[in-house]
Amino acid sequence: MNRSNLWIHIGLAVVLVTLAAVVGQIERWKSALRSSPVQSERVDPAGKAKTRDMAGTPEVLVRFKPGTGLDAIRAIASSRHDVVTDEIEAVSGLVEINDLEDASPEKVAAEYAALDNVEYAEPNYRINLDDPASAPKRMDLVERVGSAATPNDPLFGDQWALNNSGQDGGKARADLGALEAWEKTRGNSDVVIAVLDTGVDYTHIDLRENMWIRPADLAAYTDDELGTYNDLNGFNGTDRSADPMDDNGHGTHCAGIIGAEGNNGEGITGINWKVKIMPLKFLGRGGFGNTDDAIEAINYAIDRKKKGVNIRVISASWGSTQRSKALEDVIRAAGDAGILFVAAAGNDGSDNDSRPHFPSNYKLPNMISVAALDRNDKLASFSNFGAETVHVAAPGKDILSTWLGEGYREASGTSMATPYVSGIAALVVAAEPAITLEELKARIIGSVDKLDSLSGKVASGGRICAEKAVGQ
């Protein structure tokens, strides 16, 4: 072999050795990459926050029986090619699960329900707003007679629910007795009412002074699976990185009924001049959302309550005919935490005794179900009713309240009646801060004005009355 060929062979050998070394390193890198996700989940708790982002919207809600820990639940889900996207801390054993093989939610729920250690499993139901359309109407020129408690807000005269003088074809005194109630209390900023809805426009000029803001000494809300939420202004179950700004209008309307600032020379008056409104957003721009987001929002409220936030009422102006045991369980847990839950009876004009509507039909000690009245103390044509399952009625037709873009708008529905009940509950708490949940519910139901039109339609037979509720 001549010198030239020798160097060629030596060069080829060096290339082969180098190539083998590179291939070996690549294999070691591949091995490390295959194992690194497991290692990072074990040492980095923040990794859990990515679970739902990767898995998508959970398809089923599953409650496991006592004795089945979260690690065991995760192992069960993993063995079925599923992933646990969240644990609902307020309800023992309740988790949200997503099937990674895209089976139907009904099929996945049935498979979990068949397991011996599962209490129940159900699809993650969709929820939609169902308020009736409101048509514009002519306003009359009846003089609105005031009193010492009358606020200076320019649109107060159009708020027949608070002071009905017979304006616009209404019936005088077919109202909540707000002026008389305000002689005793106009609300208190220490009382927090959570509005479980489409969010709230917390920058609205008539709302911003009465909006809850997370106190500086309270840490941001962090969920073990979902991570830290931007909850400075409340909770957004549809996007944990976003605040609960309303992009629909419905939640803002409900919030104004409860607590548009009174006597500020702007727009309308809430039944509470002073209060704190906490937005719990779970419905999106189109007015629809999922049960799991509602559950997470309630779970959040329970957590904040346990950490010192004085949440006394959750106001829920929505519902459906789908019964969710998981939603029922978390509302029950809210009651255990001392939170009253006020729910709309629905807008199908049907009898809830025979055709249940949820969540208002849950037979829970912290539940109040609300029907809607017109300005003549008549049950609104769209309102659901129920002699056994609907507790009270409240004004809910042609109700003027706050809207997006610094606006005001009339709307109708049991959605509007519900925040009046929530608002009166807040007035009662303002007058009697130590009142218990049980006493508060009994007070609201027991202080109604009896109406012939509601006999056999609602359990109390009457319209809520702020004057009586705070005067007892």
Number of C-alpha atoms within 10 A of each C-alpha: 5 6 7 8 10 10 11 10 11 10 11 11 12 11 12 11 11 12 12 12 12 12 12 12 12 12 12 12 11 12 11 12 11 11 10 12 11 10 11 13 12 12 9 9 12 17 16 19 18 13 17 20 11 10 16 14 17 24 25 26 30 26 26 22 15 11 10 14 13 16 9 11 22 17 15 15 17 14 10 15 12 20 24 25 24 23 22 23 17 23 17 19 20 25 24 24 30 25 23 15 9 10 12 12 21 14 13 22 22 15 12 23 18 12 12 9 15 18 16 19 28 23 22 24 17 14 19 15 20 18 20 16 9 14 9 10 9 6 10 11 8 12 10 14 10 14 9 9 15 19 22 17 17 14 16 23 22 21 20 27 27 24 24 24 22 18 20 16 12 16 16 15 17 23 28 27 20 24 22 20 23 21 15 15 22 22 26 20 17 16 22 23 28 27 27 28 32 31 31 36 29 25 14 19 18 29 27 18 18 26 28 23 16 17 11 8 6 12 13 15 18 15 19 15 19 19 18 16 19 17 23 17 20 29 30 31 27 21 15 18 14 13 22 28 22 23 18 20 23 26 29 28 27 34 36 31 29 34 32 33 28 25 18 16 15 17 22 28 32 30 32 29 22 26 29 27 30 28 34 33 28 28 29 20 13 11 19 16 22 20 20 27 22 24 21 25 25 26 20 24 29 24 17 18 18 13 11 9 18 18 24 26 27 27 27 26 30 28 23 20 15 13 17 19 17 24 20 19 19 24 28 23 19 25 21 15 18 20 26 28 26 26 32 31 40 33 26 17 15 18 21 23 16 9 11 21 28 21 30 29 26 23 13 15 15 22 23 29 30 36 34 31 30 24 25 17 23 17 25 23 15 21 29 28 31 25 18 15 24 28 26 31 38 27 34 28 27 23 23 25 27 31 24 20 11 13 14 18 15 19 22 25 33 31 33 33 30 31 33 33 32 28 26 25 27 33 30 26 24 23 18 13 15 10 14 15 21 14 10 21 19 13 19 25 22 16 20 22 20 14 14 11 14 23 13 13 25 25 19 24 22 24 31 30 26 29 23 20 23 25 15 8
